[in-house]
Amino acid sequence: MTFANVEEAIRQIEKAMAFSDKFVLTSPDKRCVLQHYLTMKGLSSPASRIFMNILCSKSGTRYLEVGTHTGSSLVAACHKNPLGRAVAIDDWSMDKNSKPKLLENLQFFDREFIRQPELIEAEAFSMDKSKLGEFDVYFYDGCHSADSTEKGLICFWNNLAPVSIVVIDDYSIVRVQQGIIRAIDKLGCKQHLRYAWTLPGGKGFEHLYWGGLAVMVFDK
Ligand SMILES: C[S@@+](CC[C@H](N)C(=O)[O-])C[C@H]1O[C@@H](n2cnc3c(N)ncnc32)[C@H](O)[C@@H]1O
């Protein structure tokens, strides 16, 4: 069990925010980028990568990601972290060419991984999840329609550890907000949602937390 209780999960989020906020608040000319994973091409910002990296830094963290594309968020979560597991799911529906690029990126960062990520090529909502296991940190970055966001939470609910952190990208999009609210309604899990943060981003503000992140702690 990575997070023994809600307070431990909150501490991890606060630690991650402290690092990534510092990056956001530093003027661009004073930023010192020491890690190559912060500059690789991808659909996330350096601040959101730092956030994911620190969020997953607790030893044994089991990380699940839906929507990997060329791997900028996956590499960030795995980079030098002593993860228990890292599982990434994508069906390449957005761009078939992102798969070879992802494999190239994973090979490039291979020596920076303590735990190699497991790739699952599948449609996330319909795939069999009964043997997937439990995860402490779940990042949903698949399709950002309200329906898909809703399914992104509902379909993986049983794969969340008793205390888990769920991060959803593109929170600045109203459809994403609607999807999250609908999922929580349908799951009837409002009482299990213990804390929630939103990190800013979206059109014109991608340099902050890309599309904006919703960060939630669930205690089942
Ligand atoms: C916005 S991109 C992910 C960006 C990535 N997290 C990053 O940081 O670079 C969305 C990805 O989700 C995948 N995707 C969309 N719907 C999916 C589904 N139902 N099942 C599996 N993958 C899906 C797409 O193929 C695409 O690669």
The ligand as a Gaussian input file, in Angstrom:
#p B3LYP/6-31G(d) Opt

LIG

0 1
 C       -3.640000      13.800000     -25.518000
 S       -2.908000      12.319000     -26.051000
 C       -1.959000      11.831000     -24.643000
 C       -0.758000      12.698000     -24.399000
 C        0.260000      12.100000     -23.469000
 N       -0.290000      11.799000     -22.165000
 C        1.458000      13.022000     -23.318000
 O        1.698000      13.537000     -22.220000
 O        2.169000      13.257000     -24.294000
 C       -4.268000      11.216000     -26.011000
 C       -3.938000       9.761000     -26.318000
 O       -5.050000       8.968000     -25.894000
 C       -5.246000       7.902000     -26.810000
 N       -6.650000       7.459000     -26.695000
 C       -7.772000       8.188000     -26.941000
 N       -8.862000       7.462000     -26.688000
 C       -8.432000       6.242000     -26.262000
 C       -9.090000       5.050000     -25.841000
 N      -10.440000       4.977000     -25.791000
 N       -8.359000       3.997000     -25.480000
 C       -6.988000       4.059000     -25.502000
 N       -6.324000       5.157000     -25.886000
 C       -7.019000       6.244000     -26.261000
 C       -4.883000       8.496000     -28.165000
 O       -4.529000       7.514000     -29.093000
 C       -3.719000       9.440000     -27.795000
 O       -2.475000       8.827000     -28.013000

